[in-house]
Amino acid sequence: MKNKNVKLLLLSSLLSLGLVSCGNDADSSTTLKIEGVKLGYGVKWMEDIVSSFTDKTGIKVNFKAVDGQAGVETLQQKIKAGGDGTDIFFSRITDFYKLAYQGNFVDVSDVWTNKDDNGLSIEDRTEQCFIDANKIDGKYVSFSWANGVFGILRNNTIWNALGLTDNDIPYTTDEFITLCQKVKDKEFSYEGSQIYPLVYSYETEYYTSLLPAWFAQYEGSENMSYFNEGIDPDDVEGSKEHHVSSFYARDGIVEALQVTQDLLVNNDFHHPKSKNYQFESCQNDFLRNKTALFMANGSWVDTETSVKNFDASFIPTPIVSSIIDNGRITSIKDDKTLSNVIKYVRGLTNEKPASISDSDIDVIKDAVKNGSYLRSGCDHQLVISSNSKKIEMAKEFVKFMYSDEGLSIFHRSMNGGMLGTKPSNGYDDTGINVSSFKRNVNQVLKENNIFAYNIQVPAKIYCYGGINRIFANGLGNVGDNCVKAMVTFKKSPNEVLNMNMDYLNKNWAAILKQSGLN
C-alpha cells in the first residue's frame, strides 16, 4: 500500500505541474526516454534501476543502449542536435564541458543539494573529485555514473608461481624496472606459456592513461591544480592574468614519458604479441595466465572480460624515481632511501628513515596520496537535456538513482561496485557475492590514494581551446599519440614534449581566441 501511495503522490505532483498527462502527445507522455552507452561497466545496473523506478513510481521509462566508442559519438551528435526527444543521456561525452557551457544540459543544482529523509544531500554523500567534475560556473550540470580505478594490474597466479612475495612489490619506478628485468631474465613458463613482465595492446594501449600518475607524482598536487586551470605554476601571479603556453612545459611530463619509454621501448619487457594484440584477446589471455605478470588496466575488467574466476589485483603505481630530482626534495639522495620513505609513508614500517626532513616526507605523502592510482568515472556523465519536455520527471529519476535505494540497486547489480556517491550508511555487501578482485578495487577506493586526472576539465583553455591533456598536441604525423610516437616513430620524451610545445606556441593566439581568453 505504501508503494502505491508513493506512485499516486508523485504522479499527482507531476500532473499538477503539467508535466505528464493521460493524452497521446509525446511531449507530455508519462514515458521518460533515456539513452546511454554500453562501455566496460555494462548497462545491467541501469536496467535494474529503471525497473525499480517504474515499480515504485508508475512512471514508464524507454531505455535504449548503444555500444562502445561508436555509441559515444552517436549520443554526442544527438546532444548537439538538441536531444531528439531524449530526456536523459549517460555517456562519456567527448565535448562535455563545451556542450555544458553552451546550455545543452539542465541545471541540476537543486537535485544535488536537496536533503533526503536523513538530512543528507547527494552533495553531502559525494566525494570531492566527483563534485568538482560535475560543476561549471558554480552550478551542477551532471552526475557521474561510474567509479573505479586505473593502474597496474598484477596477475596473482603468475606472481605466486614466480615465488614472489609482498617483499618484492616495487615502490619506485627503478624497482619496477628491476623486477621486470628479473622476470624477463628468468625466462619463466607457466602451463606451457612463456611469461613476460608486461603485455598490452598497441592499438588500444592504456599507457597514455597510466602515465599521468607519474606526471602527478613528480609535479605534486599544487602544480597539478594549476595545470588543470592552464596556469603556469612557475609564474602563478603573471599567468593568472593571462594564460601562457609555458604552463604546458612541465618537467613532470618528460619524466612520465621517460618511465613509459623505459617500459615500452628501452628494455623489451612486453610480450611479443603486444604490437598486434586485439585488446579483448590481450586482456583475456592475461587473465588466463598465458602472457605476463603485469598489465595496465582498469577496475571495469571483471565486467568486461569473459574470463571467470581470475586472480588479479592492483598494486600501487610505483613512485617515479626521479622525484628526488624535482627541486622540492633535499634529503632523499638515492632510490633505496626513497623506497624506504615510501614504505614509511604507506605505514609498512613505523621507523622514519634517518636524516629525512619533514618537508621531504610531506612531498612523498602527496605523491602517494595523489599518484598511487588514477580515478576513472569522473568523466562518465549523466545529464538531463535542456530540450527535455519532462525535466521534473527526469529529476525524479535522478533523485531515485542517487538515493539510498537506487545506490543499493547499483551496488547489487554491479556485484559490489560503488559509485562516488555513497548511501547514507555506506554500501552494504550483505547477500552479494563480491569477488576477490572487486574487494581489492573497493579497498583501493576506500583508501582513496587516487588522482583524478580527467581528459576533460572545465577550464576553457582546454574545452574551448582544444588542448590535449595526454600530450598529443602536434603529434599528427607521429601516430597522433605520445606512446605511438615513442614506440613506432622512436621519438624521445623531450622530442614529444617539444612537438607539443611547438604546436601550442604556433597556435597560441588562436587557442586563446577560441577560449575567450585573449
Secondary structure in CASP SS format (residue, H / E / C, confidence):
PFRMAT SS
TARGET T0000
AUTHOR 0000-0000-0000
METHOD secondary structure of the structure
MODEL  1
M C 1.00
K H 1.00
N H 1.00
K H 1.00
N H 1.00
V H 1.00
K H 1.00
L H 1.00
L H 1.00
L H 1.00
L H 1.00
S H 1.00
S H 1.00
L H 1.00
L H 1.00
S H 1.00
L C 1.00
G C 1.00
L C 1.00
V C 1.00
S C 1.00
C C 1.00
G C 1.00
N C 1.00
D C 1.00
A H 1.00
D H 1.00
S H 1.00
S C 1.00
T C 1.00
T E 1.00
L E 1.00
K E 1.00
I E 1.00
E E 1.00
G E 1.00
V E 1.00
K E 1.00
L C 1.00
G C 1.00
Y C 1.00
G C 1.00
V C 1.00
K H 1.00
W H 1.00
M H 1.00
E H 1.00
D H 1.00
I H 1.00
V H 1.00
S H 1.00
S H 1.00
F H 1.00
T H 1.00
D H 1.00
K H 1.00
T H 1.00
G C 1.00
I C 1.00
K E 1.00
V E 1.00
N E 1.00
F E 1.00
K E 1.00
A E 1.00
V E 1.00
D E 1.00
G H 1.00
Q H 1.00
A H 1.00
G H 1.00
V H 1.00
E H 1.00
T H 1.00
L H 1.00
Q H 1.00
Q H 1.00
K H 1.00
I H 1.00
K H 1.00
A C 1.00
G C 1.00
G C 1.00
D C 1.00
G C 1.00
T C 1.00
D C 1.00
I E 1.00
F E 1.00
F E 1.00
S E 1.00
R C 1.00
I C 1.00
T C 1.00
D C 1.00
F H 1.00
Y H 1.00
K H 1.00
L H 1.00
A H 1.00
Y H 1.00
Q C 1.00
G C 1.00
N C 1.00
F E 1.00
V C 1.00
D C 1.00
V C 1.00
S H 1.00
D H 1.00
V H 1.00
W H 1.00
T H 1.00
N C 1.00
K C 1.00
D C 1.00
D C 1.00
N C 1.00
G C 1.00
L C 1.00
S C 1.00
I C 1.00
E C 1.00
D C 1.00
R C 1.00
T E 1.00
E C 1.00
Q H 1.00
C H 1.00
F H 1.00
I H 1.00
D H 1.00
A H 1.00
N C 1.00
K E 1.00
I E 1.00
D C 1.00
G C 1.00
K E 1.00
Y E 1.00
V C 1.00
S C 1.00
F E 1.00
S E 1.00
W C 1.00
A C 1.00
N C 1.00
G E 1.00
V E 1.00
F E 1.00
G E 1.00
I E 1.00
L E 1.00
R E 1.00
N E 1.00
N H 1.00
T H 1.00
I H 1.00
W H 1.00
N H 1.00
A H 1.00
L C 1.00
G C 1.00
L C 1.00
T C 1.00
D H 1.00
N H 1.00
D H 1.00
I C 1.00
P C 1.00
Y C 1.00
T E 1.00
T H 1.00
D H 1.00
E H 1.00
F H 1.00
I H 1.00
T H 1.00
L H 1.00
C H 1.00
Q H 1.00
K H 1.00
V H 1.00
K H 1.00
D H 1.00
K H 1.00
E C 1.00
F C 1.00
S E 1.00
Y E 1.00
E C 1.00
G C 1.00
S E 1.00
Q E 1.00
I C 1.00
Y E 1.00
P E 1.00
L E 1.00
V C 1.00
Y C 1.00
S C 1.00
Y C 1.00
E C 1.00
T C 1.00
E C 1.00
Y C 1.00
Y H 1.00
T H 1.00
S H 1.00
L H 1.00
L H 1.00
P H 1.00
A H 1.00
W H 1.00
F H 1.00
A H 1.00
Q H 1.00
Y H 1.00
E H 1.00
G C 1.00
S H 1.00
E H 1.00
N H 1.00
M H 1.00
S H 1.00
Y H 1.00
F H 1.00
N H 1.00
E H 1.00
G C 1.00
I C 1.00
D C 1.00
P H 1.00
D H 1.00
D H 1.00
V H 1.00
E H 1.00
G H 1.00
S H 1.00
K H 1.00
E H 1.00
H C 1.00
H C 1.00
V C 1.00
S H 1.00
S H 1.00
F H 1.00
Y H 1.00
A C 1.00
R C 1.00
D H 1.00
G H 1.00
I H 1.00
V H 1.00
E H 1.00
A H 1.00
L H 1.00
Q H 1.00
V H 1.00
T H 1.00
Q H 1.00
D H 1.00
L H 1.00
L H 1.00
V H 1.00
N H 1.00
N C 1.00
D C 1.00
F C 1.00
H E 1.00
H C 1.00
P H 1.00
K H 1.00
S H 1.00
K H 1.00
N C 1.00
Y C 1.00
Q C 1.00
F H 1.00
E H 1.00
S H 1.00
C H 1.00
Q H 1.00
N H 1.00
D H 1.00
F H 1.00
L H 1.00
R C 1.00
N C 1.00
K C 1.00
T C 1.00
A E 1.00
L E 1.00
F E 1.00
M E 1.00
A E 1.00
N E 1.00
G E 1.00
S C 1.00
W C 1.00
V H 1.00
D H 1.00
T H 1.00
E H 1.00
T C 1.00
S C 1.00
V C 1.00
K C 1.00
N C 1.00
F C 1.00
D C 1.00
A E 1.00
S E 1.00
F E 1.00
I E 1.00
P C 1.00
T C 1.00
P C 1.00
I E 1.00
V C 1.00
S H 1.00
S H 1.00
I H 1.00
I H 1.00
D H 1.00
N C 1.00
G C 1.00
R C 1.00
I C 1.00
T C 1.00
S C 1.00
I C 1.00
K C 1.00
D C 1.00
D H 1.00
K H 1.00
T H 1.00
L H 1.00
S H 1.00
N H 1.00
V H 1.00
I H 1.00
K H 1.00
Y H 1.00
V H 1.00
R C 1.00
G C 1.00
L C 1.00
T C 1.00
N C 1.00
E C 1.00
K C 1.00
P C 1.00
A C 1.00
S C 1.00
I C 1.00
S C 1.00
D H 1.00
S H 1.00
D H 1.00
I H 1.00
D H 1.00
V H 1.00
I H 1.00
K H 1.00
D H 1.00
A H 1.00
V H 1.00
K H 1.00
N H 1.00
G H 1.00
S C 1.00
Y E 1.00
L E 1.00
R E 1.00
S E 1.00
G C 1.00
C C 1.00
D C 1.00
H C 1.00
Q E 1.00
L E 1.00
V E 1.00
I E 1.00
S E 1.00
S C 1.00
N C 1.00
S C 1.00
K C 1.00
K C 1.00
I H 1.00
E H 1.00
M H 1.00
A H 1.00
K H 1.00
E H 1.00
F H 1.00
V H 1.00
K H 1.00
F H 1.00
M H 1.00
Y C 1.00
S C 1.00
D H 1.00
E H 1.00
G H 1.00
L H 1.00
S H 1.00
I H 1.00
F H 1.00
H H 1.00
R H 1.00
S H 1.00
M C 1.00
N C 1.00
G C 1.00
G C 1.00
M C 1.00
L C 1.00
G C 1.00
T E 1.00
K C 1.00
P C 1.00
S C 1.00
N C 1.00
G C 1.00
Y C 1.00
D C 1.00
D C 1.00
T C 1.00
G C 1.00
I C 1.00
N C 1.00
V C 1.00
S C 1.00
S H 1.00
F H 1.00
K H 1.00
R H 1.00
N H 1.00
V H 1.00
N H 1.00
Q H 1.00
V H 1.00
L H 1.00
K H 1.00
E H 1.00
N C 1.00
N C 1.00
I E 1.00
F E 1.00
A C 1.00
Y C 1.00
N C 1.00
I C 1.00
Q C 1.00
V C 1.00
P C 1.00
A C 1.00
K H 1.00
I H 1.00
Y H 1.00
C H 1.00
Y C 1.00
G C 1.00
G C 1.00
I C 1.00
N C 1.00
R C 1.00
I C 1.00
F C 1.00
A C 1.00
N C 1.00
G C 1.00
L C 1.00
G H 1.00
N H 1.00
V H 1.00
G C 1.00
D C 1.00
N C 1.00
C H 1.00
V H 1.00
K H 1.00
A H 1.00
M H 1.00
V H 1.00
T C 1.00
F C 1.00
K C 1.00
K C 1.00
S C 1.00
P H 1.00
N H 1.00
E H 1.00
V H 1.00
L H 1.00
N H 1.00
M H 1.00
N H 1.00
M H 1.00
D H 1.00
Y H 1.00
L H 1.00
N H 1.00
K H 1.00
N H 1.00
W H 1.00
A H 1.00
A H 1.00
I H 1.00
L H 1.00
K H 1.00
Q H 1.00
S H 1.00
G C 1.00
L C 1.00
N C 1.00
END
